[in-house]
Amino acid sequence: MKSTGTSLGLDTGLLTAMLEADRDVVVVSDTAGRVHWVSPSVEDQLGWHPEQFVFVGTHLVHPSDQSIIEASLAVSATTPGHHHLGEVRHLRADGDWVRVEMTMLNLVAEHGVMVSRFRDLSERGRQHNDAPVAVDELTGLPTRGVVVAELDHRLHDRDNVAVLFLDLDGFKGVNDRYGHAAGDEILKQVTTRLSARLRATEVLSRWGGDEFVVLVEVPGPALAATVAARLRGAIVDEPFEVGGCAVPLGLSIGLALGHEGDDPEQLIARADEAMYRAKRNGGGVQAEIRSVSAA
């Protein structure tokens, strides 16, 4: 592997030799976050050629997990020693997201560098009790705490952030008739369908059970309603398959439009209330004040 960071004064040849057999991905960066060296295992674990990763490495954490990493990095960058950053999703070169555990070693005082380690958890099927649960085990989506932190971040400096609160209609009957394993399979299918209808800037998370929350940045409520209708269509336009049977489901969506400075949890609660109004009205999309047709 070619040296990409001789200005750091590191013997990258020695580092390569030491880490050649290490399955974890080790990244050396400066205090500005620029990647100067990455272990050869990055190609095996994440599919990136080392020289590719040097240029794209700082942009590969899932947008929904960025707030967790930024907060952790802010602490580790100012405190020497070893830091556990938790679990996040990282982009493979083939476009898939994989769960990785991240740790950081602050060697700024000694060598002027930060050393991070990515441990692929996708094949280990485990979570650490001391790590924040950032990703839902069943669907791979960010969890409540992550989406609240992300919404809080967006509301600090942006206006017109819409929250869509989604709840499946008829899902309890699936569990009752086909069992919870079938219900879990449908939740995975729901996640796939909803994700396919979202843009990169729109964040889908699992709130709990058969409830999901979506964050959308929009210029006004009309576009937010359009996004909601698009998501509802992903669920109601085609039945789900369970054990060879076609199972139709509905989707109730509550829409609340936030503004800079709003409280994130209150905004989500407003969207939740609108969702329950939609459910009482037989399903569809319900904004905070007026009904929006999703037909």
C-alpha positions as CSV (number, residue, x, y, z in Angstrom):
1,M,0.0,0.0,0.0
2,K,1.2,3.5,-0.8
3,S,1.9,6.0,1.9
4,T,-0.7,8.7,1.9
5,G,0.3,10.7,4.9
6,T,4.1,11.0,5.3
7,S,3.6,14.5,6.7
8,L,2.3,12.9,9.9
9,G,5.7,11.4,10.5
10,L,4.4,7.9,10.7
11,D,6.2,4.8,9.3
12,T,3.2,3.6,7.3
13,G,5.3,0.6,6.1
14,L,5.6,-0.5,9.7
15,L,1.9,0.1,10.4
16,T,1.0,-1.9,7.3
17,A,3.1,-4.8,8.4
18,M,1.7,-4.7,12.0
19,L,-2.0,-4.6,10.8
20,E,-1.9,-6.8,7.7
21,A,-3.5,-9.7,9.6
22,D,-5.9,-7.5,11.6
23,R,-9.5,-8.0,10.3
24,D,-10.7,-4.7,11.8
25,V,-10.3,-1.5,9.8
26,V,-7.9,0.9,11.3
27,V,-7.9,4.6,10.1
28,V,-5.3,7.2,11.0
29,S,-6.5,10.8,10.6
30,D,-5.4,14.3,11.6
31,T,-7.2,16.6,14.0
32,A,-9.2,18.1,11.0
33,G,-10.7,14.7,10.3
34,R,-8.7,14.1,7.0
35,V,-7.8,10.4,6.5
36,H,-4.1,9.9,6.0
37,W,-3.8,6.1,6.2
38,V,-6.1,3.1,6.4
39,S,-5.3,-0.5,6.9
40,P,-5.4,-2.9,4.0
41,S,-8.3,-4.8,5.7
42,V,-10.7,-2.0,4.5
43,E,-10.9,-3.7,1.1
44,D,-11.8,-7.1,2.7
45,Q,-14.3,-5.7,5.2
46,L,-15.9,-2.8,3.4
47,G,-14.9,-3.3,-0.2
48,W,-13.0,0.0,-0.6
49,H,-9.5,0.1,-2.0
50,P,-7.3,1.9,0.6
51,E,-6.6,4.8,-1.7
52,Q,-10.3,5.2,-2.4
53,F,-11.1,5.3,1.3
54,V,-8.6,8.0,2.0
55,F,-10.8,10.4,-0.2
56,V,-14.3,9.2,0.8
57,G,-13.8,7.8,4.3
58,T,-15.2,10.8,6.2
59,H,-18.5,10.6,4.2
60,L,-19.4,7.0,4.7
61,V,-21.3,7.0,8.0
62,H,-25.1,6.8,7.5
63,P,-26.7,10.3,7.6
64,S,-29.0,9.2,10.5
65,D,-26.0,8.2,12.6
66,Q,-23.9,11.3,11.9
67,S,-25.1,13.1,15.0
68,I,-24.0,10.3,17.3
69,I,-20.5,10.2,15.7
70,E,-20.2,14.0,15.8
71,A,-21.0,14.2,19.5
72,S,-18.6,11.3,20.3
73,L,-15.8,12.7,18.2
74,A,-16.2,16.1,19.9
75,V,-15.4,14.4,23.2
76,S,-12.7,12.0,22.0
77,A,-10.9,14.8,20.1
78,T,-10.3,16.8,23.2
79,T,-9.6,14.0,25.7
80,P,-6.5,11.7,25.3
81,G,-6.8,8.0,25.5
82,H,-9.3,5.4,24.2
83,H,-13.0,6.1,23.6
84,H,-15.9,3.8,22.6
85,L,-18.1,5.6,20.1
86,G,-20.8,2.9,19.8
87,E,-22.4,1.2,16.8
88,V,-23.3,2.9,13.5
89,R,-24.0,2.0,9.9
90,H,-21.1,2.3,7.5
91,L,-21.3,2.2,3.7
92,R,-19.7,-0.6,1.8
93,A,-18.3,0.0,-1.7
94,D,-21.2,-2.1,-3.1
95,G,-23.8,0.2,-1.7
96,D,-24.9,-1.9,1.3
97,W,-24.9,-0.5,4.8
98,V,-23.2,-2.6,7.5
99,R,-23.2,-2.3,11.3
100,V,-19.8,-1.4,12.7
101,E,-18.5,-0.8,16.2
102,M,-16.3,2.3,16.3
103,T,-13.6,3.1,18.8
104,M,-11.2,6.0,18.8
105,L,-7.7,6.4,20.2
106,N,-6.6,10.0,20.8
107,L,-2.8,10.3,20.2
108,V,-2.8,14.0,19.4
109,A,-0.4,14.9,22.2
110,E,2.1,12.2,21.3
111,H,1.8,11.9,17.5
112,G,-0.7,14.5,16.3
113,V,-3.2,11.9,15.1
114,M,-6.4,10.2,15.9
115,V,-6.6,6.4,15.3
116,S,-10.1,4.9,14.8
117,R,-11.1,1.3,14.5
118,F,-14.1,-0.1,12.7
119,R,-15.2,-3.6,13.8
120,D,-17.8,-5.2,11.5
121,L,-20.7,-6.5,13.5
122,S,-22.8,-7.8,10.6
123,E,-21.6,-11.4,11.0
124,R,-21.4,-11.4,14.8
125,G,-25.1,-10.9,15.5
126,R,-24.4,-9.2,18.8
127,Q,-24.7,-5.9,20.6
128,H,-22.7,-4.6,23.5
129,N,-24.6,-3.6,26.7
130,D,-22.3,-0.7,27.2
131,A,-22.9,0.8,23.7
132,P,-25.9,3.0,22.8
133,V,-28.4,1.2,20.7
134,A,-28.3,3.2,17.5
135,V,-29.7,0.6,15.1
136,D,-32.8,-1.5,15.4
137,E,-31.8,-5.2,15.4
138,L,-34.8,-6.3,13.2
139,T,-35.0,-3.6,10.5
140,G,-31.5,-2.1,10.6
141,L,-33.1,1.4,11.0
142,P,-32.0,4.0,13.5
143,T,-33.9,3.9,16.8
144,R,-35.8,6.5,18.8
145,G,-32.9,8.2,20.5
146,V,-31.0,8.6,17.2
147,V,-33.9,10.2,15.3
148,V,-34.7,12.6,18.2
149,A,-31.0,13.7,18.2
150,E,-31.0,14.1,14.5
151,L,-34.3,16.1,14.6
152,D,-32.9,18.3,17.3
153,H,-29.8,18.9,15.2
154,R,-31.9,19.9,12.2
155,L,-34.2,22.2,14.1
156,H,-31.2,24.2,15.5
157,D,-30.4,25.8,12.1
158,R,-33.1,24.9,9.7
159,D,-36.8,25.7,9.1
160,N,-39.6,23.7,7.7
161,V,-38.6,20.2,9.0
162,A,-41.6,17.9,8.7
163,V,-42.1,14.8,10.9
164,L,-44.2,12.0,9.5
165,F,-45.5,9.5,12.1
166,L,-46.4,6.2,10.5
167,D,-48.5,3.3,11.9
168,L,-49.5,0.2,10.0
169,D,-53.2,-0.6,9.8
170,G,-54.1,-4.3,10.2
171,F,-50.7,-5.4,11.5
172,K,-52.1,-6.9,14.7
173,G,-54.2,-9.3,12.7
174,V,-51.0,-10.5,11.0
175,N,-49.4,-11.4,14.3
176,D,-52.6,-13.0,15.6
177,R,-53.2,-15.1,12.5
178,Y,-49.7,-15.9,11.2
179,G,-47.5,-15.5,14.3
180,H,-44.8,-13.0,15.3
181,A,-42.2,-14.4,13.0
182,A,-44.4,-13.6,10.1
183,G,-45.0,-10.1,11.6
184,D,-41.2,-9.6,11.8
185,E,-40.9,-10.6,8.2
186,I,-43.5,-8.0,7.1
187,L,-41.8,-5.3,9.1
188,K,-38.6,-6.0,7.1
189,Q,-40.6,-5.8,3.9
190,V,-42.2,-2.5,5.1
191,T,-38.7,-1.1,5.8
192,T,-37.5,-2.1,2.3
193,R,-40.5,-0.5,0.6
194,L,-40.4,2.7,2.6
195,S,-36.7,3.1,2.2
196,A,-37.0,2.8,-1.6
197,R,-39.4,5.7,-1.7
198,L,-37.2,8.1,0.3
199,R,-34.5,10.5,-0.8
200,A,-31.0,10.6,0.7
201,T,-31.9,13.6,2.9
202,E,-35.0,11.9,4.3
203,V,-34.5,9.8,7.5
204,L,-36.6,6.7,8.2
205,S,-36.5,5.2,11.7
206,R,-38.4,2.6,13.6
207,W,-40.2,4.1,16.6
208,G,-41.4,0.8,18.0
209,G,-43.7,-2.1,17.2
210,D,-45.2,-1.2,13.8
211,E,-44.6,2.5,14.1
212,F,-42.1,4.4,12.1
213,V,-40.9,8.1,12.0
214,V,-39.7,9.9,9.0
215,L,-37.9,13.3,8.9
216,V,-38.3,15.4,5.8
217,E,-36.9,18.8,5.0
218,V,-39.5,20.7,2.9
219,P,-40.4,24.2,1.9
220,G,-44.0,23.8,3.1
221,P,-46.7,21.4,4.1
222,A,-47.8,20.6,0.6
223,L,-44.6,18.8,-0.3
224,A,-44.6,17.0,3.1
225,A,-48.0,15.7,2.2
226,T,-46.7,14.6,-1.2
227,V,-44.0,12.6,0.5
228,A,-46.5,11.1,2.9
229,A,-48.7,10.0,0.1
230,R,-45.7,8.4,-1.7
231,L,-44.9,6.4,1.5
232,R,-48.5,5.4,2.0
233,G,-48.6,4.1,-1.6
234,A,-45.6,1.9,-1.0
235,I,-47.6,0.0,1.6
236,V,-51.2,0.0,0.3
237,D,-50.6,-0.4,-3.4
238,E,-49.4,-4.0,-3.2
239,P,-50.2,-6.7,-0.6
240,F,-47.5,-8.3,1.4
241,E,-46.6,-12.0,1.1
242,V,-46.8,-14.2,4.2
243,G,-46.4,-17.9,3.8
244,G,-47.6,-17.8,0.3
245,C,-50.6,-15.7,1.2
246,A,-51.2,-12.1,0.0
247,V,-51.9,-9.9,3.0
248,P,-53.0,-6.3,2.4
249,L,-52.1,-3.6,5.0
250,G,-53.0,0.0,5.4
251,L,-51.0,2.9,6.7
252,S,-52.0,5.9,8.8
253,I,-49.7,8.9,8.7
254,G,-49.6,12.0,10.9
255,L,-47.8,15.0,9.7
256,A,-46.4,17.9,11.7
257,L,-44.3,20.8,10.4
258,G,-41.6,22.1,12.6
259,H,-39.5,25.3,12.6
260,E,-36.2,26.4,13.8
261,G,-36.0,26.2,17.6
262,D,-38.9,23.8,18.1
263,D,-38.6,21.0,20.7
264,P,-38.0,17.7,18.8
265,E,-39.9,15.4,21.1
266,Q,-42.9,17.8,21.1
267,L,-42.9,17.9,17.3
268,I,-42.9,14.1,17.1
269,A,-45.7,14.0,19.7
270,R,-47.8,16.4,17.5
271,A,-47.2,14.1,14.5
272,D,-48.2,11.1,16.6
273,E,-51.5,12.9,17.6
274,A,-52.2,13.6,13.9
275,M,-51.6,10.0,13.1
276,Y,-54.2,8.8,15.6
277,R,-56.7,11.2,14.1
278,A,-55.9,9.7,10.7
279,K,-56.5,6.2,12.2
280,R,-59.8,7.2,13.7
281,N,-60.9,8.5,10.3
282,G,-60.2,5.2,8.7
283,G,-56.5,5.6,7.7
284,G,-54.7,7.9,5.3
285,V,-52.7,11.1,5.9
286,Q,-53.6,13.7,8.5
287,A,-51.8,17.0,8.9
288,E,-51.9,18.8,12.2
289,I,-54.8,21.1,11.2
290,R,-56.3,19.9,8.0
291,S,-56.9,16.5,6.3
292,V,-54.7,15.7,3.3
293,S,-56.0,13.1,0.8
294,A,-53.5,10.3,0.1
295,A,-55.6,8.6,-2.5
